[in-house]
Amino acid sequence: MPPVRTEKKNLSTYKTNSLHFLGFTNKSRKNGKSKSINAKSKVDEQKDVKEAADLSVDGANLVAPSQIAAHKTGFSERRMGSVLKGVRDARFQDDRHNWNGKYHEVIGTATRKITFGYSFVLTEYAIHSHILLLLTDITRSSDHIDAILAIGPNVCGKLTDFIFEYKDTSYDAHNSASSLTDQAVVRLAKACPKLKKVQLQAADSLTDQPLLAFFEHCLNLTLLEITGTSRSSNNVEGSSLEALRQNPSWVPSLKTLLLPSCSSDKEKEFLKPVRDLTKARQGLVVKLVSVSETKKWGDWELEKYSTTYKKGRQQNPW
C-alpha cells in the first residue's frame, strides 16, 4: 500500500485570489483614483456558513450552499447572461486545469453527460464557494456538485450520466472522491431525475442514504455504482437494498448495481439483503467490488475484483 499522499496549499494566496474572483476586492477607477469595494464582514460570512450548514436535505425547497452564497453576496456565475448551450459530453480530466473558470462554458443546456477523469479530485477546488473562501471545513466537500446544481434545472433536469472515474493510484496520483458527502449526493439525485448511469468510484464516505435517493428519485437508472478504495471500509449496511426490494416501482430498469465489498465480520449480515434483492429482481445483477493496489515497475497500479450475485445466488467467475 502506498504512503498517504498529501498536498500543500498556499491558503493565504488562495483566499486572496478567491476574493478577487468573487468581486469582493474589485477596484473601479474614477477621476484617476482607485476605489475598493469592501467584502462583507467576517461575522456576516460566518452567519452564511451556519445557515448553509443547517440546511435540511429533506426539505421541500432545496437550496445549495453555493446558491446561498450567490444570493447573499449578489454574485452569480451566470449574472452576465443566460445559461450557455455547452457540450453534450462534458469531460473534466483535471480539476487543476479544466474546472475553475471553465466549467460554466462546458456544462449547459445541451449537456447530457458529465465525466470527471483520472486526474480529478472531486469537490476540492470550487473557488467561488463561500465555504472554501472562509477556509472552514463545513460542507466543503460538496462544492463541485453544488456548482453544477446552481446552474439550474434547465441543465440538471436533462442530465443522463454522471461519472467519476478512479483510475490513478500512483505515487503522484491526484484522483479522489473520498470527501464526497451523503448530503451532496442526495442533492444531486433529487435535482437530476433523468439520470440513467451514475458511477461514483472512490467515494469512501457514502452510506445507504445516497442509494435511497437515487432509487426513489431517478427512476430511469440502468446502472448505479458507489464504490470505495483499498483504504476504505463499506459504509453501506443494506437498508437501502431492503427498501428497494420492498418497492418494485423504484428504478424498474436497473440492471447493474455496484457496491463496495464488506469485511468478513460483516459479510453474513450484508449479503442477506443482497441475495434477497437479486432474488426478487431477477434481471438485476449486484457486484461487490474490492479494490487493491499492486506495485509494478516501481509504482502502484490499481486492481479491482468483483463478486457477482444474481437471482439470489453468487455467480461463478467463469
C-alpha positions, 0 to 999 in steps of 0.5 A: 500500500502506498504512503498517504499522499498529501498536498500543500496549499498556499491558503493565504494566496488562495483566499486572496485570489478567491476574493478577487474572483468573487468581486469582493476586492474589485477596484473601479477607477474614477477621476484617476483614483482607485476605489475598493469595494469592501467584502462583507464582514467576517461575522456576516460570512460566518452567519452564511456558513451556519445557515448553509450548514443547517440546511435540511436535505429533506426539505421541500425547497432545496437550496445549495450552499453555493446558491446561498452564497450567490444570493447573499453576496449578489454574485452569480456565475451566470449574472452576465447572461443566460445559461450557455448551450455547452457540450453534450459530453462534458469531460473534466480530466483535471480539476487543476486545469479544466474546472475553475473558470471553465466549467460554466462554458462546458456544462449547459443546456445541451449537456447530457453527460458529465465525466470527471477523469483520472486526474480529478479530485472531486469537490476540492477546488470550487473557488467561488464557494463561500465555504472554501473562501472562509477556509472552514471545513463545513460542507466543503466537500460538496462544492463541485456538485453544488456548482453544477446544481446552481446552474439550474434545472434547465441543465440538471433536469436533462442530465443522463450520466454522471461519472467519476472515474478512479483510475490513478493510484500512483505515487503522484496520483491526484484522483479522489472522491473520498470527501464526497458527502451523503448530503451532496449526493442526495442533492444531486439525485433529487435535482437530476431525475433523468439520470440513467448511469451514475458511477461514483468510484472512490467515494469512501464516505457514502452510506445507504442514504445516497442509494435511497435517493437515487432509487426513489428519485431517478427512476430511469437508472440502468446502472448505479455504482458507489464504490470505495478504495483499498483504504476504505471500509463499506459504509453501506449496511443494506437498508437501502437494498431492503427498501428497494426490494420492498418497492418494485416501482423504484428504478424498474430498469436497473440492471447493474448495481455496484457496491463496495465489498464488506469485511468478513465480520460483516459479510453474513449480515450484508449479503442477506439483503443482497441475495434477497434483492437479486432474488426478487429482481431477477434481471438485476445483477449486484457486484461487490467490488474490492479494490487493491493496489499492486506495485509494478515497475516501481509504482502502484497500479490499481486492481479491482475484483468483483463478486457477482450475485444474481437471482439470489445466488453468487455467480461463478467467475467463469 
